[in-house]
Amino acid sequence: MPKTRKCPECKGIVKEGQTQLSYELEGINIIVKNIPANICEKCRQAFITGHVAEEVNRLVNRLSEDINSFAKTQPQIGKRQREVAIAI
């Protein structure tokens, strides 16, 4: 039987689930969904492992670089904000 984990924040029960993380890099909003995490059933605090955090950060950094490279090739129209949508 798996060990019951308690949330360090509220002492609720922590179970496996998924979360999402939001980043804003150089004016670009990036949301990464379906990240494996341990979630507190009471306060909904999400805990991710160091390995998962490293992989998500690597993905976000690569995505930011690709978006910035693409944005540089697009003409600006006045002072309108450029938007790029990417489905992962």
C-alpha positions in Angstrom: 0.0 0.0 0.0 1.4 3.4 -1.0 2.4 5.8 1.8 0.0 8.7 2.4 1.6 12.0 1.9 0.6 15.1 3.8 0.7 18.6 2.4 3.4 20.8 4.1 1.1 23.8 3.7 -2.2 22.6 5.2 -1.6 18.9 6.2 -4.2 17.7 3.6 -3.8 14.5 1.7 -1.5 14.8 -1.4 -2.3 12.6 -4.4 -1.0 12.2 -8.0 -2.5 14.5 -10.6 -1.7 17.2 -13.1 -1.1 20.9 -12.9 -0.3 23.8 -15.2 2.4 26.5 -15.0 2.3 30.0 -16.5 5.3 31.9 -17.7 5.8 35.4 -19.0 9.0 35.8 -20.9 9.8 39.1 -22.8 6.1 39.9 -23.2 5.2 36.4 -24.3 2.7 34.4 -22.2 3.3 30.7 -22.1 1.0 28.2 -20.4 2.2 24.6 -20.0 -0.6 22.2 -19.2 -0.9 18.6 -18.0 2.3 18.6 -16.0 2.6 15.5 -13.7 2.4 16.7 -10.1 1.3 15.8 -6.6 -1.8 17.8 -5.7 -3.1 18.5 -2.2 -6.8 17.6 -2.1 -7.5 20.3 0.5 -5.6 23.5 -0.6 -4.9 22.4 -4.2 -1.2 23.2 -3.8 0.8 21.5 -6.6 4.2 19.9 -6.1 6.4 18.9 -9.0 9.7 17.0 -8.9 13.0 18.6 -9.7 13.3 16.4 -12.9 9.8 17.6 -14.2 10.7 21.2 -13.3 13.9 21.0 -15.3 12.1 19.5 -18.3 9.4 22.1 -18.3 12.0 24.9 -18.0 13.9 23.4 -20.9 10.7 23.3 -23.0 9.7 26.9 -22.1 13.2 28.2 -22.9 13.3 26.5 -26.3 9.7 27.7 -27.0 10.7 31.3 -26.1 13.7 31.1 -28.4 11.6 29.8 -31.3 8.9 32.4 -30.8 11.5 35.2 -30.7 13.2 34.0 -33.8 9.8 33.8 -35.6 8.7 37.2 -34.4 11.9 38.8 -35.8 10.9 37.7 -39.3 7.4 39.3 -39.1 6.8 42.9 -40.1 5.4 45.2 -37.4 2.3 47.1 -38.2 2.4 50.3 -36.3 2.8 49.7 -32.6 0.4 46.7 -32.5 1.6 43.9 -30.3 2.6 40.8 -32.1 1.0 37.6 -31.0 2.1 34.0 -31.6 0.0 31.0 -30.8 1.6 27.6 -30.6 -0.2 24.2 -30.0 2.0 21.6 -28.3 
